[in-house]
Amino acid sequence: MCGIDFGSSGFRGSFGYNRWGSGGGFFLFFFLFFITCIAIDGISLLGLRNSSYQKNLLVTQHNPVPALPPTAHKPDVYYLLFDCYPGSAFLENYMQFSNHTIDSSLQSKGFHIIPFSESNYNRTCFSIASTLNFQYLKGIHNHTPVTSRQYNQAILSIQHSAVPNVFRQAGYDMVNLSIFDLPGQASIQRETFLTLPQKTMLLFNTLPVRLSKDIGWNFTMGRYAFRRSTPAGKGDLPDEMVSMKLQKRDFNRIVVDSLARLSGQSTPRPRLATSSASARS
């Protein structure tokens, strides 16, 4: 409560937070709370921007690549990732699908098939970051949830990964057809790893959505359900999700066509070609 006294004029006025009534202190508290949160986030983002990128990597910093012994035979190398396409053992044991036709076709062409193979992580960008850096990632475990910050750190770890530098020092040219930026090579298409429309993502942690997900499911799928929800078909997907799937399908076609052209071209220098395609498109 603040007061103003204009002396002999006899005019007295008062103003204060009680002009909102008894809730004035409540609004003041939340106003100061939000300002404090914004200030803390701003300071943390500023510190993240100004800090060295090495501090945000999920891998131990690499030593300089040692000089490799010269060799006359330098074949082209193709590192192909078929995202979301499980291994043969998983397909057979859990999806009752035999991948024998593809495996036998590759073996007949001289490829080595590794039985019961597993990726380092069950999320694409973390597994690729680990593979391209010859090491496991710091603080990432398959049984714990990951944050958006860790996703960005994994993408940064790929951008500064070791494998492309090893090949570049060995005299290889880089051809990047993947969804990740590599050292000195930008991706041809960025992947946001969003599995929901952007509008849903923006509202995901708001109170109404949290109440709907945490409590409302009892009345749609739980023991008190009065209306069982049915699995969504392709026709039930939001327009934004349909557009995302079509974009991935077009991207896959670009990758396949580009690889076909690359394999038919002869160049004076060997090439390391990396690509990724989504099996969910």
NORWOWO-V623345 format. One line per field, one symbol per residue. ss: DSSP state (~ for helix, > for strand, _ for the rest). Layout:
ss=???
This chain:
ss=_>>>>_~~~__>>>>_~~~~~~~~~~~~~~~~~~~~~~~~~~~~~~~~~~__~~~~____________________>>>>>>>____~~~~~~~_____~~~~~~~~~_______________~~~~~~~~________________~~~~~~~~~~~~___~~~~~~~___>>>>>____>__>____________~~~~~____~~~~~~~~_~~~~______________~~~__~~~~~~~~~~~~~~~~~~~~~~~~~_______>>>>>>>>___
